[in-house]
Amino acid sequence: MIKKIQHFWLQINRFSSSKPDDVRRGQLLNILLAGTFVLSMVAFSTAVIILNANSTWDRPGNNLLLWGTAVCALGSAGLFILNQYSTKLTAFIFLLLLTVTFIFSDVPSELSNGRSIFVFFIPIAISSLLLSPASGFLFAIGNSIVVFWMASIAKVVPNTPAVMGFFFLALVSWLSARSLEQALRDLRTINANLDKIVTERTHALAESLARERIEAGRNQAILDSIADGVV
């Protein structure tokens, strides 16, 4: 069973793109999708058990939590297939799915200025790894608009320090992702130079061996001629 799972995982992590960054993002996205699916299923099952035991189905936010985890699990499963064809599109849809799921995961007052506002940090943190390094600022702006919108619905004061934290996290993610991509480019350049040196040394060694064979053949011919002369 474990071997079958490993074989399946290797199959879905094969990408036809010739760009190493696209392959890296596709494999990273598969890991996030798998983790999101498992966590969503665990959260859904746990919520059903707890709500059924406590009979709190009518409490505000509980039904939204169930619908949110179910949609997130089904969406993650579907995005696995789409990721084989377009990683960037899949990553963008995945981040939007997370954001929409978080919007319906709790009541507006808690999402705009309460216990659940932290969930909006997640798309900002991972967008720089799945898309471009600067994409975190796009989701920081979008999540800020969502927070102010939810605050207006709940008629509460939005958590302004948390909104400022969105942009600070986007800045840190941008710096980290840019440094990572630069390090990977430098590493590929070093590997390309090493491959070139190895190829040149191999070619030089082959030429040296060929000259040695020619010289050995000449020496053997001289020895054979000397033997005839002696006879």
Disulfide bonds with the S-S distance in Angstrom:
none
